[in-house]
Amino acid sequence: MTVFTEAVYKSLTKKGEELCGDNVAITRTEDSVIVVMADGLGSGVKANILSTLTTKIASTMMEKQASIEEVVNTLAETLPVCKVRKLAYSTFTILKVENNNGNAYLYEFGNPDVIFLKNSRLTQLPKSSLKIHGREIREARFVLKPGDKLFMISDGVVHAGVGEILNLGWQWPNVAAYLERLEHTKKHRISEMVNLLIKACNQMYAGKPGDDTTVVGIQIKQPQYLTIFTGPPEDNTKDKEVVEKLIKSKGKKVVCGGTAANIVSRETGKKIITNIDSYEFDPGIPPTAEIEGIDLVTEGVLTLSRCVEILENFQDTNTSDTDFLETISRKKDGASRLLNLLPNESTHIHFLVGRAVNSAHQNPNLPRDLTIKIKVVKELINLLSKLNKKITIDYY
């Protein structure tokens, strides 16, 4: 069973501080995904440095297949216990999920317990205790399946409301019940649940967080594949190779650009049928087309540029995922249809990018890497990477 692990996080910085004392590192390898959340002692610059060191050390060592004993020993030697307060300089939570089978390894030190939702219900994880370098580590080994969700939280979440509206803070059972209620009433995306939880914490702090507060949301999904072919190959003898790779690819298939569409049509023998009606939905975006066996055919540079613009605006304005996805799902222009596929219906996106220069878009004397097409594709890839998509690219 192959799985895809989506991980997102949000933080609130303690009032009066410029830097958050919590830190999160998400590392993707060919075999696994490693998520580390650390909470530095205190707040501000010192706490930020301590938590950053912790996540960097832990994620790097886990990526190199180090054991949890080696990780903890290294952290203990690097970040000793505070002699005055008798507290660790940084607490941490580490989760490693194997891509090919969903096997998960969880290690917790000092942070609140991970909240685990399975089949929309709060579920207890079978944990054991390890004593490493004088530190007690909670450990759990289990199997994650599509639909499972986990939440790492710093103590700023369970303490939300202390001194404001709650005498003892929100507390772990109430936080877990809130997330279970969200999941049970509506199947929210993991990023939406993280947003809602962090907003609830901020409200309980009356907009003035009394502690650094971090929520990491992790959702297990079935891999969803999408391949995008855009731009003709620099060497036209590669046309057949590119089209064969597109047709044989897993999942959904998209062609962006008139020349690319003509190449696919010629190599497959399938006709291009233009959807003139799609131009009416947004006159600023060229119409889409249809080719049998291809899920979406759009114009090239203008449509991709519009996708970049919409995604940038979405991330800059911090619009909720729900509002964003509902908006683009209602629209039928090429850019909206492509965006509906990219963030909502794909986890693995493979780009097949031709390097031939279109003189209508670009001065052919400029280097290839400065062409508008390549620049737009790179911008789109950067934005999609921030949305947890696994991106691969082949140039021709």
C-alpha angles and dihedrals in degrees: 000000000000115000138187119219117212115195129182134163144190131194140195118210119224112260113268094023128104097202129050116238091213122080134189130198123189115191124186122197131172090264107032152002119242121197120187126182119185131185114204120216111265119350143278127037097342094050091046092054092047095049092044091052090049096052093044094049095043097045094045094049093045089050088055090053095254116163121247088249090058091046094050093044091052092048091047091053093044099040109029125190116281106257093210102045097026089227132127113260089231135014121205148189121207127191125181120187122188113223099213099053111008093246108161132199119195127189123182128186120176097330124109115274117277113257111232123196118190121175086356091299132112106253130190117232119224103246135183130190126244127191109213124169090339093308126115111228122191110219133191131178117192144136122261122208133191110289096030116128131195131187126202111199133185120223089261087076097053090043094051111133097022108150091006118061102339125053095208100024128250094301128208100271091054093047090050091047090051092054092045090052092050091050094044096050096045136001098245122186112254092247090053092052091050090050093049093048095048090047090051090052091050091050091051089052087051088238092303108093112212091202140019106276127199135175122189116191121199125187129182116220141177107255112260115197129207129176122197122196115195132165128012119276116261088235108049091205085074092062094096093046093052094047092048090052090050095048093046094046122113122256128356125001129213131184119199118191138036096251092048090050091051090051091052091046092050096046095045099036091232121136126241113234114192118218101218090177091066089067089066092063093063118000089197092065121064117243123270126238140204133238120177110255094020119101097208136008119190140164114271129233099015094049094044090047090052090051090053091049093050093046092048091051091048093053095041095051093042090229112182117260091237094055092044096049093043090052097051094040089061093054124081103194119116097257094050093046090050092047090050088058097043105055099019108038106030140062099171117045122185121192123205103194125186116212098207110126118237105215089205089066104030148028101255090214092068120094115271094245090059096055115119092239095054091043093052093047091051091049090050092048091051092052093046091050088058087056091059096256118151104232130196128173138194121193123207 
